[in-house]
Amino acid sequence: MKEKKSLEIDNLFIKHEIVKLKLITESIENPNKKFPTARQIAEDNGVSELTVKKVEKELAHKGYLISNKKGGTRATTKFAKEQVSSYITVKESFKGFVDTLLKNGFSKEDVMALVYDVLSKIEDSFSNIIYTEKDENIAIFAKREIEKKINRRVIFKPFETLKTELKNRILKNKIIVVPFFCYMQLESLSYESIKVIPIKAKHPLEGFSEINSLPFGSRIFYIAASKLDKENANSIYRDILKRRYKIYIYTQDEIFSNRHLLSFADVVVGYDWIIESEEFLLKGVKTVIKRNRFDDEEGMRIIECYLEKLEAV
C-alpha cells in the first residue's frame, strides 16, 4: 500500500526530476555525504542508471555534487551552515503546513499542485520570457540554449498549461517564444501585453541527407530525445535517409540498456545536450555529430528587441 501511495506523487513528475529533487535535498542537508553508486540509486528509485548519471552530471555542474573515479560521488558544501540550518527549519515548518492540509481532506496531488502554483508565480516574477513546445523533454533543454544565446533567464511552461493561461488571460507583460510549428496555436490566443515570437527550431536529422562526406550505406544511429522524438524521426526522416544510409533510431534509455548497439555505428547523431551526456558511451564511435536546437540569430535578435521595449515600459 505504501508503494502505491508514492506512485501517486511520482506520476506528477518525470523520473529525472524526482531523482534530482531527492539528491538535492540530501546534498543540502548532508554536506560531504558520500552517495551510493548510480546503479544503487537507480534500483532504489525505479529508474535507469542513465537517468541517475544525467542527474548527477547536472547537479555537479550546479555545484551540489562532486564526482571522481576514486572517491565516488559526494555532496559539496554548497551552502554555509547558517543556510543549511535555515533550510531544515523551513522544511520542518512546511511539514506542519502539509500535515494540516492532509488532515483537512486535501490529497497529496492537491499539495503538489499548491507547491507548483506557488513556485510558478514566484518564477514568473523573475523573467518576462517563456519558452514552450509540445515535447517537454526537448523543451527543458532547448530553453537553456536560448538562455545562453540571449544571456537572459527563460521560464519553461508546458504547452497545454500555457494555452490554458492564455485562454484565461492570466499572463501579463510576457514574451512567449515557440518553434514555428507551434506558433499559430498560441498566436491566436495572444492579447495586449503578450507577444508570441516564432523561431526556427531544427531537428538533428534535418538536411542530413545532403551531407556528401558520409559514405553511401553508412550506419547512422540517431539518439532521440524522447519517445515522441523517436516517433517523429521515424515518420519524417526514416524514408528520406534510408535511400542513402542504414538508419537506426533509439531513445537514450534504449541505447543505455543496449550499449553494444553502438559498436555497429559508423555515425551517431543527436542534440548537443544528449551527445554530451552520452560521451562515455561514444568513445569508440568513428563519427559523432551533435547539433543545436536553434540556428536562428535573427529570431534571437527579435527576442532581445522586444525584451528591451518591454523593460522600458
C-alpha positions in Angstrom: 0.0 0.0 0.0 2.8 2.4 0.8 4.4 1.9 -2.6 1.1 2.7 -4.3 0.8 6.0 -2.5 4.3 7.0 -3.5 3.5 6.3 -7.1 0.6 8.8 -6.9 3.1 11.5 -6.2 5.7 10.2 -8.6 3.3 10.4 -11.5 3.3 14.2 -11.1 7.0 14.5 -12.2 9.2 13.0 -14.9 11.6 10.4 -13.3 14.6 12.6 -14.0 13.1 15.4 -11.8 12.2 13.0 -9.0 15.7 11.7 -8.6 17.1 15.3 -8.9 14.9 16.6 -6.1 15.9 13.8 -3.8 19.6 14.2 -4.4 19.3 18.0 -3.9 17.7 17.6 -0.6 20.3 15.0 0.5 23.2 17.2 -0.6 21.9 20.3 1.1 21.1 18.6 4.5 24.2 16.4 4.5 27.3 18.3 3.2 30.2 16.0 2.2 27.9 12.9 2.3 29.1 10.0 0.1 26.3 8.8 -2.2 25.7 5.2 -3.2 26.7 4.1 -6.8 24.5 5.3 -9.7 23.3 1.7 -10.1 22.2 1.5 -6.5 20.4 4.9 -6.6 18.7 3.7 -9.9 17.5 0.5 -8.3 16.2 2.3 -5.1 14.2 4.8 -7.2 13.0 2.5 -10.0 14.8 4.5 -12.8 17.5 3.7 -15.3 21.2 4.1 -14.4 21.4 6.6 -17.3 18.8 8.8 -15.7 20.9 8.9 -12.4 24.1 9.6 -14.3 22.4 12.5 -16.1 21.1 13.9 -12.8 24.5 13.6 -11.1 26.2 15.4 -14.0 23.6 18.2 -13.9 23.9 18.6 -10.1 27.7 18.5 -10.3 27.6 21.4 -12.9 25.3 23.3 -10.4 27.7 22.7 -7.5 25.7 20.3 -5.5 27.8 17.2 -6.1 31.4 16.3 -6.9 32.4 13.1 -8.6 35.6 11.2 -9.3 36.5 7.6 -10.0 38.4 7.0 -6.7 36.1 8.8 -4.3 32.8 8.2 -6.0 30.1 10.9 -5.7 29.8 13.2 -2.7 27.8 16.2 -1.7 29.6 19.5 -1.7 29.4 22.3 0.9 27.4 24.5 -1.5 25.7 26.3 1.4 27.0 27.8 4.6 26.0 26.2 7.9 23.5 29.0 8.6 21.9 28.4 5.2 21.6 24.7 5.9 20.1 25.3 9.3 17.6 27.7 7.8 16.7 25.2 5.1 16.0 22.5 7.7 14.0 24.8 9.9 11.8 25.9 7.0 11.4 22.3 5.9 10.1 21.3 9.4 7.6 24.3 9.3 6.5 23.3 5.8 5.9 19.7 7.0 3.5 21.2 9.6 1.6 23.1 6.9 1.4 20.0 4.7 0.2 17.9 7.6 -2.6 20.4 8.3 -3.7 20.3 4.6 -3.8 16.5 4.6 -5.7 16.3 7.8 -8.3 18.7 6.3 -9.0 16.3 3.5 -6.6 17.5 0.7 -4.8 14.9 -1.3 -1.1 14.6 -2.0 -1.8 15.7 -5.5 -3.5 18.8 -4.1 -0.4 19.7 -2.1 1.9 19.2 -5.1 -0.4 21.4 -7.2 -0.2 24.1 -4.5 3.7 23.9 -4.4 3.8 24.1 -8.2 1.4 27.0 -8.3 3.4 29.0 -5.7 6.7 28.3 -7.4 5.2 29.2 -10.8 4.0 32.6 -9.6 7.3 33.3 -7.9 9.3 32.2 -11.0 7.0 34.3 -13.3 8.2 37.4 -11.5 11.8 36.6 -12.3 11.6 36.6 -16.1 9.5 38.1 -18.9 10.4 35.3 -21.4 8.6 32.0 -21.6 9.6 29.1 -23.9 7.4 26.2 -24.8 6.9 23.3 -27.2 5.0 20.1 -27.2 7.9 17.7 -26.4 8.8 18.7 -22.9 12.0 16.5 -22.9 13.3 18.7 -25.7 11.8 22.0 -24.4 13.5 21.8 -21.0 17.0 21.7 -22.6 16.1 24.0 -25.5 15.1 26.8 -23.2 18.7 26.6 -21.7 20.0 27.1 -25.2 18.0 30.3 -25.6 19.3 31.5 -22.2 22.9 31.1 -23.4 22.2 32.9 -26.7 20.5 36.0 -25.2 22.1 35.9 -21.7 18.7 36.2 -20.0 16.6 33.9 -17.8 13.9 32.0 -19.6 11.0 30.2 -18.0 9.7 26.9 -19.4 6.0 26.1 -19.3 4.3 23.0 -20.6 2.5 23.7 -23.9 -1.1 22.9 -22.7 -0.6 24.8 -19.4 0.5 27.9 -21.4 -2.5 27.6 -23.7 -4.9 27.5 -20.7 -3.2 30.5 -19.1 -3.5 32.4 -22.4 -7.2 31.5 -22.8 -7.9 32.7 -19.3 -5.7 35.9 -19.8 -3.6 35.1 -16.7 -0.3 36.3 -18.1 0.8 39.9 -18.3 3.8 41.5 -20.0 5.3 38.3 -21.3 7.3 37.3 -24.4 6.4 33.8 -25.5 9.0 32.0 -27.6 7.9 29.0 -29.6 9.1 26.9 -32.6 7.4 27.9 -35.9 5.3 24.7 -35.9 3.7 25.7 -32.6 3.3 29.4 -33.4 -0.3 29.6 -34.9 -1.8 27.7 -32.0 -0.6 30.3 -29.5 -0.6 33.4 -31.6 -4.4 33.0 -32.0 -4.7 33.2 -28.2 -2.4 36.2 -27.7 -3.7 39.6 -26.4 -2.4 43.0 -25.4 0.9 42.8 -23.4 1.6 39.3 -24.8 4.0 38.9 -27.7 4.4 35.4 -29.3 7.7 35.1 -31.2 8.4 32.1 -33.5 11.9 30.9 -34.0 13.4 28.3 -36.3 13.9 25.0 -34.5 16.0 22.4 -36.3 15.9 18.6 -35.9 19.3 16.9 -35.8 18.3 14.8 -38.9 17.1 17.8 -40.9 19.2 18.2 -44.0 21.3 15.2 -43.1 20.7 13.5 -46.5 22.6 16.4 -48.1 25.9 15.6 -46.3 28.1 14.3 -49.1 31.1 13.5 -46.9 29.5 10.4 -45.4 29.9 7.2 -47.5 26.9 5.6 -49.1 25.5 2.8 -46.8 26.9 4.3 -43.6 25.2 3.0 -40.4 23.6 6.1 -38.9 22.4 6.0 -35.3 20.1 8.8 -34.1 19.7 9.1 -30.3 16.2 10.5 -29.8 15.5 12.9 -27.0 12.2 11.2 -26.1 9.7 8.6 -27.3 7.8 11.4 -29.1 11.0 12.5 -30.8 11.7 8.9 -31.9 8.2 8.6 -33.4 8.6 11.9 -35.2 12.1 11.0 -36.5 10.7 7.6 -37.8 7.7 9.2 -39.5 9.5 12.2 -41.0 13.2 11.3 -41.7 13.5 7.5 -42.0 12.2 7.1 -45.5 14.3 10.0 -46.7 17.5 8.8 -45.2 17.2 5.1 -45.9 17.7 5.7 -49.6 21.3 6.5 -48.8 22.1 5.2 -45.4 21.2 2.5 -42.9 19.3 4.4 -40.3 18.6 3.3 -36.7 16.6 5.4 -34.2 16.7 4.7 -30.5 15.9 6.7 -27.3 18.6 7.4 -24.7 17.3 4.7 -22.4 17.2 2.1 -25.2 20.9 2.9 -26.1 21.9 2.7 -22.4 20.2 -0.6 -21.9 21.7 -2.0 -25.1 25.2 -0.4 -25.2 26.5 -3.0 -27.6 24.4 -1.4 -30.4 26.8 1.5 -30.7 29.6 -0.9 -31.7 27.8 -1.2 -35.1 27.5 2.6 -35.6 29.5 4.5 -38.2 27.9 7.8 -37.2 26.0 8.9 -34.1 23.7 11.9 -34.3 21.8 13.8 -31.6 21.1 17.1 -29.9 24.2 18.6 -28.3 23.0 18.1 -24.8 22.3 14.4 -25.4 25.6 13.8 -27.1 27.5 15.5 -24.2 25.6 13.4 -21.6 26.5 10.2 -23.6 30.2 10.9 -24.2 31.3 7.9 -22.0 29.3 5.6 -24.4 30.5 7.1 -27.6 34.3 6.8 -27.3 34.5 4.0 -29.9 32.2 5.6 -32.5 34.0 6.8 -35.7 31.9 10.0 -36.2 29.8 11.8 -33.7 27.6 14.8 -34.8 25.9 17.0 -32.3 23.5 19.7 -33.3 21.8 22.7 -31.6 18.1 23.0 -31.4 18.2 26.5 -32.8 20.0 28.2 -35.7 18.2 31.5 -35.8 20.2 34.5 -35.0 17.6 36.8 -36.4 15.0 35.3 -34.1 17.2 35.8 -31.1 17.7 39.5 -32.0 13.9 39.9 -32.3 13.5 38.4 -28.8 16.1 40.9 -27.4 14.5 43.8 -29.2 11.0 43.1 -27.8 12.5 42.5 -24.3 14.2 45.9 -24.4 10.8 47.5 -25.3 9.0 45.6 -22.5 11.6 46.5 -19.9 11.4 50.2 -20.9 7.7 50.4 -20.2 
